Amino acid sequence: MKQGQAIDYFSRNKSFENWFQTPLGRHLLANQRAHLERSLAHLTGARQLQVGVSHRLPLTNSTDFTQKIITTPEHCAGIPDGVVVCDADELPFPGDSMDLVLLHHTADFSPYPHQVLREAARVLRGEGTIVLIGFNPLSTWGVRKTVSQRKAGPWGARFLWRRRMEDWLYLLNFKIEASGTHFFRLPVQRVGGRSSGGLCEKLSGYGVLPVGAYYCILAKKRVCARIPQRTVWRRNKVIGLVHTREYECPER
C-alpha cells in the first residue's frame, strides 16, 4: 500500500468473513465459541448485542438473554430478524440498553477502533459486561502478519495490543474481569493441525505465556454513584436563639 493511501477496511472485513470458511478459520471460530460458552454461562439479562464481522458468524447460542441482536456492516438479501445493518462506530441503539456487548474482531477491522469501544460503552448499561476479541500481535499469527505481503483474511487486520485495549477500557470506566490469549495453532491451512498443548492455554489464562492467536477480554461497566452532600454547619455561621421573657414595664 502506498504511503498516505487510505486503508479499505470494509473490503478487508469482507475477505475476513470469507476466510472463516477455510479449515483454519473454522477451527478458530469453534475455539472462540467454546471459550465464550464457558465464560458467559453465568450471565443473564434482557438484551445481548454482537458487533463484529458478519451476522453469519454468531458466537453464542446458549446464553440466557431474552433478546439477541447482531449487527452487520453490509446489507444483503434475506437478512433475518434480529440483524441490524450499521457501522460499529455508530450504533443505532439508545444508551444503557444492552446487558452484554460482544465485539468480535470489531476494532481489528475498523478505521476508528477507539470510537468502537466508546459506542459499545455507551449502549451498555451499568454493571453490564463487554467482551472484546482481537488478534494478538505477540504470537505466531502476529509474526505472519508482519512478514506477509497479502492482506486477505486475518492478515489485513490491525492486531492491536491487548494491554492497549485494556487501558482504553479503564479510561471508559470498565473493570477488567478476565483477560487472556487463546488458540495456539500455527497460522497455516493444514487440516488436522493440532494445538501446542493445554499447558500453554492454562499459562496464557494466568498471563504467563500470552502468545495465543487471539485475546479475549471480559470487563464490567462500573457505575459511579453520586454521594449526597450533607450540609456542613460552621460555628461562625450558627446564630444562637435565646428565649427571653416578655418585657414588663415597671409600675410607677
N, C-alpha and C positions, 0 to 999 in steps of 0.2 A: 504494500500500500504506500502511495506517495505521501510525503510529509504534508500535513495540512488537510489531507483529504478526509472527509467525514466517514466514519465507520457505519456501514449499513447493518445495524443490529437486528433489524426486522428480518432481513434475509438470513442472517446467521441463526436467528432463533428458529426459523423455518427449517433450516438444514439440521439443527439440533433435534427438532421434533422427528424428522425422518430417520435420524441416526438411532433413535430408540428402537427401530425395527431390526437392527443388526444384532447378532448374538451378544456382543459385549454390552450394547445398550439395554437389551432385555435383562441381562444379569445385573446391571447397575440399578435399573428400576425395581427389580424384585428385591434387591438388598435394601433399597430406600423404603419400600413399602413395608417390609418385615420389621425394619428398625422403628418406623413410626407406629406400627400396630402395637409394638411393645411399649413404646414411650408414651403414647397418648391414651392407653387403655383406661386410665383412671379419670380422664377428663369427661365432662358432660356440660351441656348448655343448650342454648336455643339455636345459635347460628354459627356455622363453620364456613370459612372462606378460604379457597385455594387460589392463589395468584401465581401463575407460572408460565410454562412453555405452551401448553395446549390443554383444551378441555378433554382431549382424547387420552390424557395421561393422569387419571385420578390417583391420588396417593393413598387415601384411606377410605375404606368401605364399612368398617365395623365400629367406628367411633360413635358415641352416643350423643348425637346432636340432632335436634328436630329438623333443621333446615341446612342443607349443604349446597353451597354456591361455588361455582368455578368460573373464573374469568378466562377469556381467550383474546389474544391480540388481533385476530383476523376473523372477519365474518365469512361464513361459508354456508352452503346449503345444508339443511337438515340439522341445524343446531338444536339440541334437545332443551327441554325446560331446565331451569336452574343454571343456565350458562349465560354469562354477560360478556358482551364484546366491549373491551375498553383497554386503555393503556395502564400499565402497572403503576405509573407515577401520577395518575389522575383517576382515582377510583370513584365511581358514581354512587357511593353509599354514604349515608349520614354518619356523623361522628358517634362513637361509643355504641355501635350497633352490632358488633361481632364479638363472639366469645372466644373464637380460635381463628387465627390467620396463619396460613401456611404459604411461605414464599419459596417456591421450588425453582431454584436457579434463576430467580427473577432478577436479582441485582447483577448477575453474571451477564445477562443479555439486555441490559437497559442502558441507554445513554445517560440516565440520571439515577444512579444507584442509591445515593443518599435520599433523594426525594421518594424513591420506592419505599424505603423504611419509614419515612415521615408519614406517608399516606397510610401505610399499614398501622402505624401507631395511632393515627387519627381515628380510624374506623374501629379500632379495638377498644372495648370497654375497659374500665378499671378492673384490675385483677385478672384480666383476660390473658391468654397465652399466645405468644408468637413463636413460630417455628421457621428458622432460616436455614436453608440448604444451599450450599455453594461449593464450587470446586476448590480444592486445596492446592495452592502453588507449591507447598512443601511436600511433594510426593513425586512418584514416577510419572504421574499424569502431568504435573506441572513442568517436569523436565521435557516431556514430549511436546507440550505446547510451545515451550521456548525454542526448541530446535525445529519444530515443524513449519514447513512453508505453506501448507494447506490450512485454511481456516474453516473447513467444513466440520460439522458435528460439534463436539465439545471444544475443539481447538480454536474456535472463534470466540470463546467466552473470555471474560475478564480475569478469572482466577484471583479474586480478591482475598486478602489475608484475613484469616479468622479473627485474629486479635483486633484488626481494624474494625471488623463488623461488630465485635463485642463493645468496642469503645463507642461506636455510633449508637448502639442500643443503650448504653449507660447514659449518654447525653440526652436520649429521648425518654429517660426516666424508667428504664427497664431494669429488672433484677435477673441476672443470669441464673437459671435453674440447672441447666446441664449443657455441656459443650464438649464435643469430641469429634474425631475423624473416623471414617469407616470405609470399607471396601478396599481390600488390599490386593486385588488382581492387577496384573500388569496391563497397561493400556494397549493391548493387541487383540485383533479379531481372531481369536483362536477358540474354537468350540471345545468345551471341556476344560478350559483353563481353570486352575484351582487357586484358591486363596493362599496367602503365605502363612496362614495359621491363625487359630483362635487366640493365641497368646498376644499377637500384635493387636488384635481387636480390643482385648482387655486393657493392654497397656495404653492404647490410644484413648480409651474412655477415661483413664486417670490423667491424661495429659503427658504421659511419659514418652510416648512414641507417636506423635501426631502426624503420621505420614500416610494416612488413608486418602483415597482418591477424592472424597468429599467430606465436608464438615457439616455437622448438624448442631444448631444452637437452639435451645429452648429457653425462653425468657418470659417473665411475667411483668405486666404493666403495673407499675406502682401508682397508687393514688395518694396525692398529698392532701391530707385532711386539714382544714383550717382549724386552728385552736382559737376558740372565742376569747377575746381580750376582756380582762376584768378591769374595772375601774380602779385606778390606783389613787388612794387618798393621801394627800400630803398634809402634814400637820399645819403648815403655814397657810393652807387653803381652807382649813376647817374653822368654822365660826361657832363658838360655843353659845348655846342658848341658856340663859339663866331665868328661872321662873321668879318673878317678883310680885309681891302683893300690890293690890291696888292702892295708890297713894291716897291717904285720907288727910284732908285739911284739918289742922288742929282747931279746936273751938277757941274763940276769942272771948 
